[in-house]
Amino acid sequence: QLLAPRSPMLLRRCAPAGRSLRPHGLLPAASLAARPFLRPTTPKGPRDRPGPPISRYADKRVIGFTQEQLFEVVADVAKYAEFVPFCSRSVVTKRDGDGDFEAELTIEFFKIAERYTSRVRAQRPAHVRAAAVRSELFSHLSSDWKFSPGPTPGSCLLEFSVEFAVAHPLYAPVIDRVLPEVAGQQVKAFQDRCARLYGLPAAVPREAQPDAPL
């Protein structure tokens, strides 16, 4: 993966546990022929019963690929099944004239399998945002990628975050524990993909990283 050190993970809880939802519609992993992604949705319900808690993972680092190169890899959702951890299927199902599109993705981990629809907005070359619009497992799932020119030639500054809330309490403990790690693996997977497509990354000195000591 990348060659620059990773920033510490940030994980924050935001709300008390919410209502229980029956886990109908979830797909058993064994039933899938093949083998995380992602406009956010707020659970509906009485005002005195808030939705499930939202957790957040965020990362910020300088990467030895250009803004355009990293954008191309992140925006190519149809190829996610080839390299994104735990993603076994990724198909673009609808494209709008403004460049937005929808994709159907399947993720599998710990015998849990989820197929959901993601709405993606890609603004070349600076921003990609994706959010689940139809999901049984997640009441909220979104990812945000921001790219800006880096401090050294051939590099870019990546700001990445994932927010998620698990709809059913049966699965919440497992997913809350592993999804931040999965999100961190995703960043590495995208860097590795860039390396396969574009060659070795540009050198990024340690002092160029956002968390480097002064």
C-alpha positions, 0 to 999 in steps of 0.5 A: 500500500502506500508508502507514507505513514498512516494518520491515526484513526478517528472514531467517534460515536454520536447518539444513543442506540436506536430502535430495533429493525428486523433484519429481513432482506439480508443475504447470507454470504453462501447464497451469493455467487460472487464475493466498502460502498457507499445521499445519507438517510436518516431512520424514520421513527417517533421523535423520542426514539432516535436512530442507531448511533453513527460512527465515523472514521477519518484519515488525512495523508499525503499520497505519492500520486496526483490528484487526477490519478487518485480521482480516477481510481476512486470514481471508477466504482464499477472496478471496486470488486477487483481490489476493494477489501470485502467487496465482491460485486460492483455494477453501475446501474444508472448514469445521469447527464451531470456525471452522478451515477448509482451503483449496486454493491455487495460486501461480505465479511464474517458471514454477513453479506449485504447488497445495497445501492450507492448514489455517487457524485464525482466532481473531477478532480477534487471530490467523490462522495458516495452514500447508500440509498437502499440498504437493509443492514445500514441505516446510514452509510456514506464516504467522502473523498477530497483530493487537493494538490500535494506539497511535493511534485506528483503528490496529492493531499487525501482527506477521507471519511466514512460514516455508518450506522447499523440498523439492526442491533444483532450485527452492530457490535461486530460491524462497529468493531471491524468497519473502521479497520475495513475503512483503513484497508480501503485507503491502502487498497486504493493506493495499491491500485494506483501503483498497479495502474500508474507505477511507483508513487512519487516520494513523499518525505515524512515531514510532508505528512499532516501529522508530522511533528513540527 
